[in-house]
Amino acid sequence: GQQLNQSPQSMFIQEGEDVSMNCTSSSIFNTWLWYKQDPGEGPVLLIALYKAGELTSNGRLTAQFGITRKDSFLNISASIPSDVGIYFCAGQSNFGNEKLTFGTGTRLTIIP
Amino acid sequence: DSGVTQTPKHLITATGQRVTLRCSPRSGDLSVYWYQQSLDQGLQFLIQYYNGEERAKGNILERFSAQQFPDLHSELNLSSLELGDSALYFCASSRSGELFFGEGSRLTVL
Protein backbone atom coordinates (compact mmCIF):
# COMPACT_ATOMS: atom_id res chain seq x y z
CA GLY A 1 0.00 0.00 0.00
CA GLN A 2 0.93 3.65 -0.10
CA GLN A 3 3.48 4.82 2.43
CA LEU A 4 3.93 8.34 3.69
CA ASN A 5 7.21 9.14 5.38
CA GLN A 6 7.08 12.22 7.54
CA SER A 7 10.09 13.92 9.07
CA PRO A 8 11.28 14.82 11.50
CA GLN A 9 9.53 12.52 13.98
CA SER A 10 9.88 15.11 16.71
CA MET A 11 11.14 18.65 17.14
CA PHE A 12 12.17 20.58 20.21
CA ILE A 13 12.30 24.30 19.57
CA GLN A 14 12.19 27.58 21.42
CA GLU A 15 9.29 29.96 21.17
CA GLY A 16 9.71 32.30 18.23
CA GLU A 17 11.65 29.86 16.08
CA ASP A 18 10.53 28.78 12.64
CA VAL A 19 9.60 25.14 12.03
CA SER A 20 9.80 23.05 8.91
CA MET A 21 8.55 19.51 8.36
CA ASN A 22 7.99 17.42 5.26
CA CYS A 23 6.31 14.39 3.88
CA THR A 24 7.33 12.10 1.05
CA SER A 25 5.36 9.40 -0.67
CA SER A 26 6.20 6.32 -2.69
CA SER A 27 3.39 7.20 -5.08
CA ILE A 28 1.57 10.20 -6.48
CA PHE A 29 -1.14 12.06 -4.63
CA ASN A 30 -3.56 14.55 -6.15
CA THR A 31 -4.33 16.25 -2.86
CA TRP A 32 -2.16 16.95 0.16
CA LEU A 33 -3.56 18.03 3.50
CA TRP A 34 -1.94 18.99 6.78
CA TYR A 35 -3.62 18.33 10.12
CA LYS A 36 -2.76 19.18 13.73
CA GLN A 37 -3.75 16.96 16.62
CA ASP A 38 -3.82 18.08 20.24
CA PRO A 39 -3.68 15.41 22.98
CA GLY A 40 -6.97 13.53 23.29
CA GLU A 41 -8.52 15.43 20.39
CA GLY A 42 -9.27 14.66 16.78
CA PRO A 43 -7.06 15.97 13.97
CA VAL A 44 -7.94 19.47 12.81
CA LEU A 45 -7.42 20.50 9.19
CA LEU A 46 -4.83 23.27 8.78
CA ILE A 47 -4.18 23.55 5.07
CA ALA A 48 -5.34 21.75 1.91
CA LEU A 49 -3.35 21.69 -1.34
CA TYR A 50 -4.87 20.66 -4.67
CA LYS A 51 -2.33 21.45 -7.38
CA ALA A 52 1.28 20.43 -7.94
CA GLY A 53 3.53 23.39 -7.11
CA GLU A 54 0.82 25.16 -5.15
CA LEU A 55 2.00 27.25 -2.21
CA THR A 56 -0.71 28.10 0.33
CA SER A 57 -0.61 30.10 3.54
CA ASN A 58 -2.87 30.15 6.56
CA GLY A 59 -1.63 32.77 8.98
CA ARG A 60 1.83 31.73 10.17
CA LEU A 61 1.53 28.41 8.34
CA THR A 62 2.73 27.85 4.80
CA ALA A 63 2.49 24.57 2.91
CA GLN A 64 3.59 23.51 -0.55
CA PHE A 65 2.50 20.71 -2.85
CA GLY A 66 5.63 19.28 -4.45
CA ILE A 67 6.06 19.39 -8.22
CA THR A 68 6.49 15.61 -8.41
CA ARG A 69 3.20 15.17 -6.45
CA LYS A 70 5.13 12.85 -4.16
CA ASP A 71 5.99 15.33 -1.45
CA SER A 72 4.76 18.27 0.59
CA PHE A 73 6.16 20.49 3.28
CA LEU A 74 4.76 22.61 6.08
CA ASN A 75 6.44 25.65 7.60
CA ILE A 76 5.40 27.39 10.78
CA SER A 77 6.90 30.81 11.36
CA ALA A 78 7.51 32.47 14.73
CA SER A 79 6.23 29.53 16.78
CA ILE A 80 4.04 30.17 19.82
CA PRO A 81 3.10 27.86 22.72
CA SER A 82 -0.23 26.83 21.19
CA ASP A 83 1.64 25.36 18.20
CA VAL A 84 2.57 22.40 20.40
CA GLY A 85 1.01 19.17 19.17
CA ILE A 86 1.38 16.49 16.53
CA TYR A 87 1.29 17.49 12.88
CA PHE A 88 0.19 14.97 10.28
CA CYS A 89 0.42 15.15 6.53
CA ALA A 90 -2.18 13.25 4.56
CA GLY A 91 -2.46 12.38 0.90
CA GLN A 92 -5.43 11.63 -1.26
CA SER A 93 -5.07 9.76 -4.55
CA ASN A 94 -8.18 11.09 -6.25
CA PHE A 95 -10.22 14.21 -5.88
CA GLY A 96 -13.47 14.05 -4.02
CA ASN A 97 -14.63 11.50 -1.52
CA GLU A 98 -11.53 9.40 -1.09
CA LYS A 99 -9.82 8.05 1.98
CA LEU A 100 -6.72 9.82 3.27
CA THR A 101 -3.40 8.12 3.84
CA PHE A 102 -1.69 9.69 6.84
CA GLY A 103 1.96 10.27 7.56
CA THR A 104 3.55 9.11 10.78
CA GLY A 105 3.37 12.53 12.42
CA THR A 106 5.78 15.18 13.69
CA ARG A 107 5.56 15.93 17.40
CA LEU A 108 6.35 19.58 18.10
CA THR A 109 7.48 20.60 21.57
CA ILE A 110 8.34 24.15 22.59
CA ILE A 111 11.06 24.48 25.20
CA PRO A 112 10.48 27.29 27.67
CA ASP B 1 -16.05 22.13 16.66
CA SER B 2 -15.79 20.04 13.47
CA GLY B 3 -19.49 19.19 13.41
CA VAL B 4 -18.74 15.45 13.60
CA THR B 5 -20.11 13.84 16.77
CA GLN B 6 -18.82 10.62 18.23
CA THR B 7 -20.14 8.64 21.17
CA PRO B 8 -19.12 7.40 23.61
CA LYS B 9 -16.03 9.50 24.34
CA HIS B 10 -14.57 6.84 26.63
CA LEU B 11 -15.26 3.15 26.93
CA ILE B 12 -13.67 0.56 29.20
CA THR B 13 -14.47 -3.07 28.65
CA ALA B 14 -13.03 -6.55 29.06
CA THR B 15 -11.44 -8.91 26.57
CA GLY B 16 -13.92 -10.96 24.60
CA GLN B 17 -16.62 -8.31 24.79
CA ARG B 18 -18.35 -6.43 21.99
CA VAL B 19 -18.80 -2.66 21.68
CA THR B 20 -20.45 -0.27 19.27
CA LEU B 21 -19.09 3.18 18.47
CA ARG B 22 -21.38 5.75 16.95
CA CYS B 23 -20.71 8.64 14.59
CA SER B 24 -22.91 11.44 13.30
CA PRO B 25 -21.33 13.20 10.32
CA ARG B 26 -21.50 16.90 9.54
CA SER B 27 -24.82 17.98 8.12
CA GLY B 28 -24.87 17.24 4.39
CA ASP B 29 -21.75 15.05 4.33
CA LEU B 30 -22.36 11.73 2.60
CA SER B 31 -19.02 10.08 3.31
CA VAL B 32 -18.02 8.62 6.66
CA TYR B 33 -14.58 7.24 7.42
CA TRP B 34 -13.32 5.27 10.41
CA TYR B 35 -9.71 5.45 11.56
CA GLN B 36 -7.86 3.74 14.39
CA GLN B 37 -5.04 5.42 16.30
CA SER B 38 -3.05 3.32 18.75
CA LEU B 39 -0.88 4.94 21.41
CA ASP B 40 1.56 7.41 19.86
CA GLN B 41 0.84 6.05 16.40
CA GLY B 42 -0.49 7.51 13.21
CA LEU B 43 -4.01 7.10 11.94
CA GLN B 44 -4.82 3.81 10.26
CA PHE B 45 -7.70 3.79 7.84
CA LEU B 46 -10.31 1.15 8.61
CA ILE B 47 -13.31 1.65 6.34
CA GLN B 48 -15.29 4.23 4.38
CA TYR B 49 -19.00 4.49 3.63
CA TYR B 50 -20.61 6.75 1.06
CA ASN B 51 -24.34 7.34 1.22
CA GLY B 52 -24.99 4.03 2.93
CA GLU B 53 -22.68 1.86 0.83
CA GLU B 54 -19.23 0.58 1.63
CA ARG B 55 -16.76 2.51 -0.53
CA ALA B 56 -13.30 1.46 0.58
CA LYS B 57 -11.76 -0.92 3.05
CA GLY B 58 -8.43 -0.60 4.80
CA ASN B 59 -6.77 -2.64 7.50
CA ILE B 60 -9.98 -3.59 9.22
CA LEU B 61 -10.02 -6.85 11.15
CA GLU B 62 -12.70 -9.45 10.47
CA ARG B 63 -13.84 -8.99 14.08
CA PHE B 64 -14.74 -5.41 13.21
CA SER B 65 -17.67 -4.32 11.09
CA ALA B 66 -19.38 -1.06 10.26
CA GLN B 67 -22.46 0.28 8.60
CA GLN B 68 -23.96 3.59 7.56
CA PHE B 69 -27.66 4.10 8.08
CA PRO B 70 -30.20 5.97 5.91
CA ASP B 71 -29.88 9.05 8.14
CA LEU B 72 -26.11 8.87 7.34
CA HIS B 73 -24.94 8.17 10.87
CA SER B 74 -22.50 5.29 11.13
CA GLU B 75 -21.64 2.63 13.67
CA LEU B 76 -18.42 0.69 14.10
CA ASN B 77 -18.85 -2.67 15.81
CA LEU B 78 -15.86 -4.26 17.50
CA SER B 79 -16.27 -7.83 18.73
CA SER B 80 -14.21 -10.48 20.54
CA LEU B 81 -12.12 -7.62 21.85
CA GLU B 82 -8.43 -8.12 22.55
CA LEU B 83 -6.00 -6.03 24.58
CA GLY B 84 -4.44 -4.78 21.37
CA ASP B 85 -7.72 -3.22 20.27
CA SER B 86 -7.25 -0.50 22.88
CA ALA B 87 -6.98 2.69 20.86
CA LEU B 88 -8.62 5.92 19.84
CA TYR B 89 -11.21 5.39 17.12
CA PHE B 90 -11.94 8.41 14.97
CA CYS B 91 -14.77 9.04 12.63
CA ALA B 92 -14.48 11.64 9.90
CA SER B 93 -16.89 12.93 7.30
CA SER B 94 -16.42 14.76 4.05
CA ARG B 95 -18.37 16.38 1.28
CA SER B 96 -15.74 17.47 -1.19
CA GLY B 97 -12.58 15.69 -0.19
CA GLU B 98 -11.42 17.43 2.97
CA LEU B 99 -12.00 15.19 5.96
CA PHE B 100 -13.30 16.64 9.22
CA PHE B 101 -12.73 14.52 12.31
CA GLY B 102 -14.72 13.95 15.45
CA GLU B 103 -13.08 14.01 18.86
CA GLY B 104 -12.76 10.25 18.92
CA SER B 105 -13.84 7.36 21.12
CA ARG B 106 -11.15 6.08 23.44
CA LEU B 107 -11.50 2.34 23.91
CA THR B 108 -9.66 0.59 26.72
CA VAL B 109 -9.75 -3.21 26.81
CA LEU B 110 -8.71 -4.73 30.13
Interface residues (C-beta under 8 A of the other chain):
Chain A: T31 L33 Y35 G40 E41 G42 P43 V44 L45 A48 F88 A90 Q92 F95 G96 N97 E98 K99 L100 T101 F102 G103 T104 G105
Chain B: S2 V4 L30 S31 Y33 Y35 G42 L43 Q44 F45 Q48 Y50 R55 A56 G58 F90 A92 S94 R95 S96 G97 E98 L99 F100 F101 G102 E103 G104 R106
